[in-house]
Amino acid sequence: PAPYATSGMGLWVARMVSSDIKFETGAAGTFITMSFKV
């Protein structure tokens, strides 16, 4: 995100907190799978 951004950071945050993230788009919509190391 841009410096001092106040919105539009959702996917950036998701990438920062997960160990892996995958996006799949199809006729039923977009599915996001996030993985986390524990």
mmCIF entry with sequence, helices, sheets and N, C-alpha, C, O atoms, coordinates in Angstrom:
data_MODEL
# 
_entry.id   MODEL 
# 
_entity.id                         1 
_entity.type                       polymer 
_entity.pdbx_number_of_molecules   1 
# 
_entity_poly.entity_id                      1 
_entity_poly.type                           'polypeptide(L)' 
_entity_poly.nstd_linkage                   no 
_entity_poly.nstd_monomer                   no 
_entity_poly.pdbx_seq_one_letter_code       PAPYATSGMGLWVARMVSSDIKFETGAAGTFITMSFKV 
_entity_poly.pdbx_seq_one_letter_code_can   PAPYATSGMGLWVARMVSSDIKFETGAAGTFITMSFKV 
_entity_poly.pdbx_strand_id                 A 
# 
loop_
_entity_poly_seq.entity_id 
_entity_poly_seq.num 
_entity_poly_seq.mon_id 
_entity_poly_seq.hetero 
1 1  PRO n 
1 2  ALA n 
1 3  PRO n 
1 4  TYR n 
1 5  ALA n 
1 6  THR n 
1 7  SER n 
1 8  GLY n 
1 9  MET n 
1 10 GLY n 
1 11 LEU n 
1 12 TRP n 
1 13 VAL n 
1 14 ALA n 
1 15 ARG n 
1 16 MET n 
1 17 VAL n 
1 18 SER n 
1 19 SER n 
1 20 ASP n 
1 21 ILE n 
1 22 LYS n 
1 23 PHE n 
1 24 GLU n 
1 25 THR n 
1 26 GLY n 
1 27 ALA n 
1 28 ALA n 
1 29 GLY n 
1 30 THR n 
1 31 PHE n 
1 32 ILE n 
1 33 THR n 
1 34 MET n 
1 35 SER n 
1 36 PHE n 
1 37 LYS n 
1 38 VAL n 
# 
_struct_asym.id          A 
_struct_asym.entity_id   1 
# 
_struct_conf.conf_type_id            HELX_P 
_struct_conf.id                      HELX_P1 
_struct_conf.pdbx_PDB_helix_id       AA1 
_struct_conf.beg_label_comp_id       GLY 
_struct_conf.beg_label_asym_id       A 
_struct_conf.beg_label_seq_id        10 
_struct_conf.pdbx_beg_PDB_ins_code   ? 
_struct_conf.end_label_comp_id       VAL 
_struct_conf.end_label_asym_id       A 
_struct_conf.end_label_seq_id        17 
_struct_conf.pdbx_end_PDB_ins_code   ? 
_struct_conf.beg_auth_comp_id        GLY 
_struct_conf.beg_auth_asym_id        A 
_struct_conf.beg_auth_seq_id         10 
_struct_conf.end_auth_comp_id        VAL 
_struct_conf.end_auth_asym_id        A 
_struct_conf.end_auth_seq_id         17 
_struct_conf.pdbx_PDB_helix_class    1 
_struct_conf.details                 ? 
_struct_conf.pdbx_PDB_helix_length   8 
# 
_struct_conf_type.id          HELX_P 
_struct_conf_type.criteria    ? 
_struct_conf_type.reference   ? 
# 
_struct_sheet.id               AA1 
_struct_sheet.type             ? 
_struct_sheet.number_strands   2 
_struct_sheet.details          ? 
# 
_struct_sheet_order.sheet_id     AA1 
_struct_sheet_order.range_id_1   1 
_struct_sheet_order.range_id_2   2 
_struct_sheet_order.offset       ? 
_struct_sheet_order.sense        anti-parallel 
# 
loop_
_struct_sheet_range.sheet_id 
_struct_sheet_range.id 
_struct_sheet_range.beg_label_comp_id 
_struct_sheet_range.beg_label_asym_id 
_struct_sheet_range.beg_label_seq_id 
_struct_sheet_range.pdbx_beg_PDB_ins_code 
_struct_sheet_range.end_label_comp_id 
_struct_sheet_range.end_label_asym_id 
_struct_sheet_range.end_label_seq_id 
_struct_sheet_range.pdbx_end_PDB_ins_code 
_struct_sheet_range.beg_auth_comp_id 
_struct_sheet_range.beg_auth_asym_id 
_struct_sheet_range.beg_auth_seq_id 
_struct_sheet_range.end_auth_comp_id 
_struct_sheet_range.end_auth_asym_id 
_struct_sheet_range.end_auth_seq_id 
AA1 1 ASP A 20 ? GLY A 26 ? ASP A 20 GLY A 26 
AA1 2 GLY A 29 ? SER A 35 ? GLY A 29 SER A 35 
# 
loop_
_atom_site.group_PDB 
_atom_site.id 
_atom_site.type_symbol 
_atom_site.label_atom_id 
_atom_site.label_alt_id 
_atom_site.label_comp_id 
_atom_site.label_asym_id 
_atom_site.label_entity_id 
_atom_site.label_seq_id 
_atom_site.pdbx_PDB_ins_code 
_atom_site.Cartn_x 
_atom_site.Cartn_y 
_atom_site.Cartn_z 
_atom_site.occupancy 
_atom_site.B_iso_or_equiv 
_atom_site.pdbx_formal_charge 
_atom_site.auth_seq_id 
_atom_site.auth_comp_id 
_atom_site.auth_asym_id 
_atom_site.auth_atom_id 
_atom_site.pdbx_PDB_model_num 
ATOM 1   N N  . PRO A 1 1  ? 0.824   -1.215  0.000   1.00 0.00 ? 1  PRO A N  1 
ATOM 2   C CA . PRO A 1 1  ? 0.000   0.000   0.000   1.00 0.00 ? 1  PRO A CA 1 
ATOM 3   C C  . PRO A 1 1  ? 0.858   1.265   0.000   1.00 0.00 ? 1  PRO A C  1 
ATOM 4   O O  . PRO A 1 1  ? 2.039   1.250   0.347   1.00 0.00 ? 1  PRO A O  1 
ATOM 5   N N  . ALA A 1 2  ? 0.233   2.321   -0.391  1.00 0.00 ? 2  ALA A N  1 
ATOM 6   C CA . ALA A 1 2  ? 0.929   3.611   -0.422  1.00 0.00 ? 2  ALA A CA 1 
ATOM 7   C C  . ALA A 1 2  ? 1.194   4.090   1.002   1.00 0.00 ? 2  ALA A C  1 
ATOM 8   O O  . ALA A 1 2  ? 0.465   3.736   1.929   1.00 0.00 ? 2  ALA A O  1 
ATOM 9   N N  . PRO A 1 3  ? 2.232   4.890   1.169   1.00 0.00 ? 3  PRO A N  1 
ATOM 10  C CA . PRO A 1 3  ? 2.471   5.457   2.509   1.00 0.00 ? 3  PRO A CA 1 
ATOM 11  C C  . PRO A 1 3  ? 1.237   6.222   2.990   1.00 0.00 ? 3  PRO A C  1 
ATOM 12  O O  . PRO A 1 3  ? 0.604   6.934   2.211   1.00 0.00 ? 3  PRO A O  1 
ATOM 13  N N  . TYR A 1 4  ? 0.901   6.078   4.257   1.00 0.00 ? 4  TYR A N  1 
ATOM 14  C CA . TYR A 1 4  ? -0.231  6.754   4.891   1.00 0.00 ? 4  TYR A CA 1 
ATOM 15  C C  . TYR A 1 4  ? -1.598  6.295   4.369   1.00 0.00 ? 4  TYR A C  1 
ATOM 16  O O  . TYR A 1 4  ? -2.596  6.992   4.553   1.00 0.00 ? 4  TYR A O  1 
ATOM 17  N N  . ALA A 1 5  ? -1.646  5.125   3.719   1.00 0.00 ? 5  ALA A N  1 
ATOM 18  C CA . ALA A 1 5  ? -2.926  4.602   3.237   1.00 0.00 ? 5  ALA A CA 1 
ATOM 19  C C  . ALA A 1 5  ? -3.825  4.280   4.425   1.00 0.00 ? 5  ALA A C  1 
ATOM 20  O O  . ALA A 1 5  ? -3.357  3.828   5.470   1.00 0.00 ? 5  ALA A O  1 
ATOM 21  N N  . THR A 1 6  ? -5.113  4.519   4.249   1.00 0.00 ? 6  THR A N  1 
ATOM 22  C CA . THR A 1 6  ? -6.076  4.221   5.312   1.00 0.00 ? 6  THR A CA 1 
ATOM 23  C C  . THR A 1 6  ? -7.087  3.166   4.889   1.00 0.00 ? 6  THR A C  1 
ATOM 24  O O  . THR A 1 6  ? -7.948  2.785   5.681   1.00 0.00 ? 6  THR A O  1 
ATOM 25  N N  . SER A 1 7  ? -6.994  2.687   3.644   1.00 0.00 ? 7  SER A N  1 
ATOM 26  C CA . SER A 1 7  ? -7.890  1.635   3.173   1.00 0.00 ? 7  SER A CA 1 
ATOM 27  C C  . SER A 1 7  ? -7.221  0.907   2.023   1.00 0.00 ? 7  SER A C  1 
ATOM 28  O O  . SER A 1 7  ? -6.166  1.321   1.543   1.00 0.00 ? 7  SER A O  1 
ATOM 29  N N  . GLY A 1 8  ? -7.839  -0.176  1.587   1.00 0.00 ? 8  GLY A N  1 
ATOM 30  C CA . GLY A 1 8  ? -7.310  -0.931  0.461   1.00 0.00 ? 8  GLY A CA 1 
ATOM 31  C C  . GLY A 1 8  ? -6.111  -1.794  0.806   1.00 0.00 ? 8  GLY A C  1 
ATOM 32  O O  . GLY A 1 8  ? -5.305  -2.111  -0.068  1.00 0.00 ? 8  GLY A O  1 
ATOM 33  N N  . MET A 1 9  ? -5.982  -2.180  2.071   1.00 0.00 ? 9  MET A N  1 
ATOM 34  C CA . MET A 1 9  ? -4.815  -2.946  2.500   1.00 0.00 ? 9  MET A CA 1 
ATOM 35  C C  . MET A 1 9  ? -5.145  -4.394  2.842   1.00 0.00 ? 9  MET A C  1 
ATOM 36  O O  . MET A 1 9  ? -4.283  -5.117  3.341   1.00 0.00 ? 9  MET A O  1 
ATOM 37  N N  . GLY A 1 10 ? -6.384  -4.835  2.581   1.00 0.00 ? 10 GLY A N  1 
ATOM 38  C CA . GLY A 1 10 ? -6.816  -6.157  2.994   1.00 0.00 ? 10 GLY A CA 1 
ATOM 39  C C  . GLY A 1 10 ? -5.966  -7.292  2.458   1.00 0.00 ? 10 GLY A C  1 
ATOM 40  O O  . GLY A 1 10 ? -5.522  -8.141  3.231   1.00 0.00 ? 10 GLY A O  1 
ATOM 41  N N  . LEU A 1 11 ? -5.726  -7.329  1.158   1.00 0.00 ? 11 LEU A N  1 
ATOM 42  C CA . LEU A 1 11 ? -4.922  -8.409  0.581   1.00 0.00 ? 11 LEU A CA 1 
ATOM 43  C C  . LEU A 1 11 ? -3.468  -8.303  1.004   1.00 0.00 ? 11 LEU A C  1 
ATOM 44  O O  . LEU A 1 11 ? -2.804  -9.322  1.191   1.00 0.00 ? 11 LEU A O  1 
ATOM 45  N N  . TRP A 1 12 ? -2.971  -7.108  1.155   1.00 0.00 ? 12 TRP A N  1 
ATOM 46  C CA . TRP A 1 12 ? -1.596  -6.923  1.617   1.00 0.00 ? 12 TRP A CA 1 
ATOM 47  C C  . TRP A 1 12 ? -1.443  -7.501  3.019   1.00 0.00 ? 12 TRP A C  1 
ATOM 48  O O  . TRP A 1 12 ? -0.484  -8.223  3.294   1.00 0.00 ? 12 TRP A O  1 
ATOM 49  N N  . VAL A 1 13 ? -2.386  -7.187  3.907   1.00 0.00 ? 13 VAL A N  1 
ATOM 50  C CA . VAL A 1 13 ? -2.340  -7.713  5.271   1.00 0.00 ? 13 VAL A CA 1 
ATOM 51  C C  . VAL A 1 13 ? -2.442  -9.234  5.244   1.00 0.00 ? 13 VAL A C  1 
ATOM 52  O O  . VAL A 1 13 ? -1.713  -9.914  5.966   1.00 0.00 ? 13 VAL A O  1 
ATOM 53  N N  . ALA A 1 14 ? -3.335  -9.776  4.423   1.00 0.00 ? 14 ALA A N  1 
ATOM 54  C CA . ALA A 1 14 ? -3.488  -11.228 4.321   1.00 0.00 ? 14 ALA A CA 1 
ATOM 55  C C  . ALA A 1 14 ? -2.177  -11.880 3.907   1.00 0.00 ? 14 ALA A C  1 
ATOM 56  O O  . ALA A 1 14 ? -1.809  -12.924 4.445   1.00 0.00 ? 14 ALA A O  1 
ATOM 57  N N  . ARG A 1 15 ? -1.475  -11.284 2.969   1.00 0.00 ? 15 ARG A N  1 
ATOM 58  C CA . ARG A 1 15 ? -0.180  -11.836 2.529   1.00 0.00 ? 15 ARG A CA 1 
ATOM 59  C C  . ARG A 1 15 ? 0.877   -11.737 3.625   1.00 0.00 ? 15 ARG A C  1 
ATOM 60  O O  . ARG A 1 15 ? 1.726   -12.619 3.748   1.00 0.00 ? 15 ARG A O  1 
ATOM 61  N N  . MET A 1 16 ? 0.831   -10.686 4.410   1.00 0.00 ? 16 MET A N  1 
ATOM 62  C CA . MET A 1 16 ? 1.830   -10.486 5.454   1.00 0.00 ? 16 MET A CA 1 
ATOM 63  C C  . MET A 1 16 ? 1.658   -11.458 6.616   1.00 0.00 ? 16 MET A C  1 
ATOM 64  O O  . MET A 1 16 ? 2.650   -11.903 7.193   1.00 0.00 ? 16 MET A O  1 
ATOM 65  N N  . VAL A 1 17 ? 0.417   -11.798 6.972   1.00 0.00 ? 17 VAL A N  1 
ATOM 66  C CA . VAL A 1 17 ? 0.183   -12.634 8.149   1.00 0.00 ? 17 VAL A CA 1 
ATOM 67  C C  . VAL A 1 17 ? 0.132   -14.128 7.842   1.00 0.00 ? 17 VAL A C  1 
ATOM 68  O O  . VAL A 1 17 ? 0.229   -14.943 8.760   1.00 0.00 ? 17 VAL A O  1 
ATOM 69  N N  . SER A 1 18 ? -0.019  -14.504 6.573   1.00 0.00 ? 18 SER A N  1 
ATOM 70  C CA . SER A 1 18 ? -0.103  -15.930 6.235   1.00 0.00 ? 18 SER A CA 1 
ATOM 71  C C  . SER A 1 18 ? 1.232   -16.428 5.705   1.00 0.00 ? 18 SER A C  1 
ATOM 72  O O  . SER A 1 18 ? 2.065   -15.652 5.237   1.00 0.00 ? 18 SER A O  1 
ATOM 73  N N  . SER A 1 19 ? 1.416   -17.744 5.789   1.00 0.00 ? 19 SER A N  1 
ATOM 74  C CA . SER A 1 19 ? 2.630   -18.328 5.230   1.00 0.00 ? 19 SER A CA 1 
ATOM 75  C C  . SER A 1 19 ? 2.445   -18.657 3.754   1.00 0.00 ? 19 SER A C  1 
ATOM 76  O O  . SER A 1 19 ? 3.424   -18.792 3.020   1.00 0.00 ? 19 SER A O  1 
ATOM 77  N N  . ASP A 1 20 ? 1.194   -18.786 3.316   1.00 0.00 ? 20 ASP A N  1 
ATOM 78  C CA . ASP A 1 20 ? 0.895   -19.038 1.905   1.00 0.00 ? 20 ASP A CA 1 
ATOM 79  C C  . ASP A 1 20 ? -0.531  -18.584 1.630   1.00 0.00 ? 20 ASP A C  1 
ATOM 80  O O  . ASP A 1 20 ? -1.401  -18.711 2.491   1.00 0.00 ? 20 ASP A O  1 
ATOM 81  N N  . ILE A 1 21 ? -0.773  -18.056 0.438   1.00 0.00 ? 21 ILE A N  1 
ATOM 82  C CA . ILE A 1 21 ? -2.122  -17.624 0.059   1.00 0.00 ? 21 ILE A CA 1 
ATOM 83  C C  . ILE A 1 21 ? -2.327  -17.960 -1.409  1.00 0.00 ? 21 ILE A C  1 
ATOM 84  O O  . ILE A 1 21 ? -1.451  -17.716 -2.239  1.00 0.00 ? 21 ILE A O  1 
ATOM 85  N N  . LYS A 1 22 ? -3.497  -18.526 -1.729  1.00 0.00 ? 22 LYS A N  1 
ATOM 86  C CA . LYS A 1 22 ? -3.817  -18.918 -3.105  1.00 0.00 ? 22 LYS A CA 1 
ATOM 87  C C  . LYS A 1 22 ? -5.173  -18.350 -3.478  1.00 0.00 ? 22 LYS A C  1 
ATOM 88  O O  . LYS A 1 22 ? -6.086  -18.323 -2.653  1.00 0.00 ? 22 LYS A O  1 
ATOM 89  N N  . PHE A 1 23 ? -5.309  -17.897 -4.713  1.00 0.00 ? 23 PHE A N  1 
ATOM 90  C CA . PHE A 1 23 ? -6.547  -17.342 -5.227  1.00 0.00 ? 23 PHE A CA 1 
ATOM 91  C C  . PHE A 1 23 ? -7.026  -18.212 -6.379  1.00 0.00 ? 23 PHE A C  1 
ATOM 92  O O  . PHE A 1 23 ? -6.252  -18.543 -7.277  1.00 0.00 ? 23 PHE A O  1 
ATOM 93  N N  . GLU A 1 24 ? -8.294  -18.578 -6.354  1.00 0.00 ? 24 GLU A N  1 
ATOM 94  C CA . GLU A 1 24 ? -8.886  -19.357 -7.441  1.00 0.00 ? 24 GLU A CA 1 
ATOM 95  C C  . GLU A 1 24 ? -10.188 -18.680 -7.843  1.00 0.00 ? 24 GLU A C  1 
ATOM 96  O O  . GLU A 1 24 ? -11.077 -18.478 -7.016  1.00 0.00 ? 24 GLU A O  1 
ATOM 97  N N  . THR A 1 25 ? -10.293 -18.332 -9.122  1.00 0.00 ? 25 THR A N  1 
ATOM 98  C CA . THR A 1 25 ? -11.492 -17.675 -9.629  1.00 0.00 ? 25 THR A CA 1 
ATOM 99  C C  . THR A 1 25 ? -12.193 -18.612 -10.599 1.00 0.00 ? 25 THR A C  1 
ATOM 100 O O  . THR A 1 25 ? -11.564 -19.190 -11.485 1.00 0.00 ? 25 THR A O  1 
ATOM 101 N N  . GLY A 1 26 ? -13.501 -18.756 -10.424 1.00 0.00 ? 26 GLY A N  1 
ATOM 102 C CA . GLY A 1 26 ? -14.288 -19.618 -11.285 1.00 0.00 ? 26 GLY A CA 1 
ATOM 103 C C  . GLY A 1 26 ? -15.707 -19.106 -11.389 1.00 0.00 ? 26 GLY A C  1 
ATOM 104 O O  . GLY A 1 26 ? -16.006 -17.989 -10.968 1.00 0.00 ? 26 GLY A O  1 
ATOM 105 N N  . ALA A 1 27 ? -16.582 -19.925 -11.952 1.00 0.00 ? 27 ALA A N  1 
ATOM 106 C CA . ALA A 1 27 ? -17.971 -19.531 -12.170 1.00 0.00 ? 27 ALA A CA 1 
ATOM 107 C C  . ALA A 1 27 ? -18.706 -19.271 -10.852 1.00 0.00 ? 27 ALA A C  1 
ATOM 108 O O  . ALA A 1 27 ? -19.621 -18.449 -10.808 1.00 0.00 ? 27 ALA A O  1 
ATOM 109 N N  . ALA A 1 28 ? -18.316 -19.958 -9.793  1.00 0.00 ? 28 ALA A N  1 
ATOM 110 C CA . ALA A 1 28 ? -18.984 -19.802 -8.495  1.00 0.00 ? 28 ALA A CA 1 
ATOM 111 C C  . ALA A 1 28 ? -18.453 -18.608 -7.709  1.00 0.00 ? 28 ALA A C  1 
ATOM 112 O O  . ALA A 1 28 ? -19.016 -18.262 -6.670  1.00 0.00 ? 28 ALA A O  1 
ATOM 113 N N  . GLY A 1 29 ? -17.386 -17.972 -8.179  1.00 0.00 ? 29 GLY A N  1 
ATOM 114 C CA . GLY A 1 29 ? -16.808 -16.835 -7.472  1.00 0.00 ? 29 GLY A CA 1 
ATOM 115 C C  . GLY A 1 29 ? -15.322 -17.019 -7.257  1.00 0.00 ? 29 GLY A C  1 
ATOM 116 O O  . GLY A 1 29 ? -14.698 -17.875 -7.884  1.00 0.00 ? 29 GLY A O  1 
ATOM 117 N N  . THR A 1 30 ? -14.760 -16.225 -6.379  1.00 0.00 ? 30 THR A N  1 
ATOM 118 C CA . THR A 1 30 ? -13.341 -16.299 -6.077  1.00 0.00 ? 30 THR A CA 1 
ATOM 119 C C  . THR A 1 30 ? -13.151 -16.910 -4.696  1.00 0.00 ? 30 THR A C  1 
ATOM 120 O O  . THR A 1 30 ? -13.791 -16.501 -3.727  1.00 0.00 ? 30 THR A O  1 
ATOM 121 N N  . PHE A 1 31 ? -12.270 -17.889 -4.623  1.00 0.00 ? 31 PHE A N  1 
ATOM 122 C CA . PHE A 1 31 ? -11.963 -18.569 -3.373  1.00 0.00 ? 31 PHE A CA 1 
ATOM 123 C C  . PHE A 1 31 ? -10.532 -18.237 -2.986  1.00 0.00 ? 31 PHE A C  1 
ATOM 124 O O  . PHE A 1 31 ? -9.627  -18.285 -3.818  1.00 0.00 ? 31 PHE A O  1 
ATOM 125 N N  . ILE A 1 32 ? -10.337 -17.905 -1.733  1.00 0.00 ? 32 ILE A N  1 
ATOM 126 C CA . ILE A 1 32 ? -9.015  -17.584 -1.215  1.00 0.00 ? 32 ILE A CA 1 
ATOM 127 C C  . ILE A 1 32 ? -8.686  -18.604 -0.140  1.00 0.00 ? 32 ILE A C  1 
ATOM 128 O O  . ILE A 1 32 ? -9.450  -18.789 0.808   1.00 0.00 ? 32 ILE A O  1 
ATOM 129 N N  . THR A 1 33 ? -7.544  -19.266 -0.292  1.00 0.00 ? 33 THR A N  1 
ATOM 130 C CA . THR A 1 33 ? -7.084  -20.238 0.694   1.00 0.00 ? 33 THR A CA 1 
ATOM 131 C C  . THR A 1 33 ? -5.812  -19.693 1.333   1.00 0.00 ? 33 THR A C  1 
ATOM 132 O O  . THR A 1 33 ? -4.823  -19.420 0.653   1.00 0.00 ? 33 THR A O  1 
ATOM 133 N N  . MET A 1 34 ? -5.859  -19.541 2.652   1.00 0.00 ? 34 MET A N  1 
ATOM 134 C CA . MET A 1 34 ? -4.703  -19.044 3.386   1.00 0.00 ? 34 MET A CA 1 
ATOM 135 C C  . MET A 1 34 ? -4.171  -20.145 4.274   1.00 0.00 ? 34 MET A C  1 
ATOM 136 O O  . MET A 1 34 ? -4.943  -20.884 4.885   1.00 0.00 ? 34 MET A O  1 
ATOM 137 N N  . SER A 1 35 ? -2.842  -20.262 4.352   1.00 0.00 ? 35 SER A N  1 
ATOM 138 C CA . SER A 1 35 ? -2.197  -21.229 5.220   1.00 0.00 ? 35 SER A CA 1 
ATOM 139 C C  . SER A 1 35 ? -1.364  -20.481 6.255   1.00 0.00 ? 35 SER A C  1 
ATOM 140 O O  . SER A 1 35 ? -0.808  -19.416 5.986   1.00 0.00 ? 35 SER A O  1 
ATOM 141 N N  . PHE A 1 36 ? -1.294  -21.078 7.457   1.00 0.00 ? 36 PHE A N  1 
ATOM 142 C CA . PHE A 1 36 ? -0.560  -20.456 8.550   1.00 0.00 ? 36 PHE A CA 1 
ATOM 143 C C  . PHE A 1 36 ? 0.340   -21.507 9.202   1.00 0.00 ? 36 PHE A C  1 
ATOM 144 O O  . PHE A 1 36 ? -0.089  -22.638 9.432   1.00 0.00 ? 36 PHE A O  1 
ATOM 145 N N  . LYS A 1 37 ? 1.570   -21.140 9.494   1.00 0.00 ? 37 LYS A N  1 
ATOM 146 C CA . LYS A 1 37 ? 2.451   -22.015 10.243  1.00 0.00 ? 37 LYS A CA 1 
ATOM 147 C C  . LYS A 1 37 ? 2.088   -21.887 11.721  1.00 0.00 ? 37 LYS A C  1 
ATOM 148 O O  . LYS A 1 37 ? 1.846   -20.789 12.221  1.00 0.00 ? 37 LYS A O  1 
ATOM 149 N N  . VAL A 1 38 ? 2.055   -23.029 12.409  1.00 0.00 ? 38 VAL A N  1 
ATOM 150 C CA . VAL A 1 38 ? 1.753   -22.982 13.850  1.00 0.00 ? 38 VAL A CA 1 
ATOM 151 C C  . VAL A 1 38 ? 2.897   -23.568 14.630  1.00 0.00 ? 38 VAL A C  1 
ATOM 152 O O  . VAL A 1 38 ? 2.842   -23.624 15.858  1.00 0.00 ? 38 VAL A O  1 
# 
